[in-house]
Amino acid sequence: MEDLLKNTTLYQEFLAEREEIMKHKWIESERAGYDIGFERALADWIVNHRAAWRRWRRNLRALEPIPSPAQG
């Protein structure tokens, strides 16, 4: 059951978003000269980057080829 959940689009999007937040945390921590913490990075990323990132992801998914029934 756990493997089934890990293969869902929702879980994959969660992982991709978390990775972006962690990148943002690293960049902003480097800029500040100290670890800003996950909560601050999360709040800042949501306010300043989430909407654009989600639009980009949606457009990216729209460009992916849809496999034919014969392919899987």
N, C-alpha and C positions, 0 to 999 in steps of 0.2 A: 504494500500500500504506500509506504514512504517513497519508494522509487517512482511510483505512478505520479505522486504529487510533485516530485522534483522535476518531472518532465512536462509539467503544465506550462503554458504560456505565461500565466500569472506569476508563477514562481521564477521563471526565467527573467521576466521583467523586474521582479523584486531584486534579484541578484545583480542585474545590470544597473539598476538605480543605486543600489548600495555601493557598487564599485565606483560609480561617479561621485557619490558623496564622499567616499574615502579618498579619492583623488583630490577633491575640493578641499578636504580637511588637510591633506598634506601640503597643497599649494598655499593655502591661507596660513597654515602653521609656519611654513618657511618664510612667508612674507612678514608675519608678526614676530618671528624669532622665538616662538615657544609653541607648544602643543595647545591648540585652541579647544580641543575636545570635540567629541562626536556630536553632542547636542548643539553646540554653537555652529559647527559646520553644517549640520543637518538643517537647522533653521535658516541659515544664510543661503544654502543651496536651494531650498524650497522657495524662498522669497525671490531669489535672483536668477535661478537657472532652470528650475523644474519644468515650467510650462514650455519653454523653448526645447528642452531636451526631449520631452514627451512628443512634441510635434515632429522633431527630427526622427525619433524612433518609429512613430506611426508612418511617416513617409518612407522610411527605410523598409519597414515591413510590407508596405504597398508595392515596393519595387521587386520584392522577392518573387521568383517564379513559383507558381502553384504546381505541385507535382500532379501528373495525370494519374487516374485511378490505377493504371498499369504499373506506375512507379511506386506506389505505396500508399 
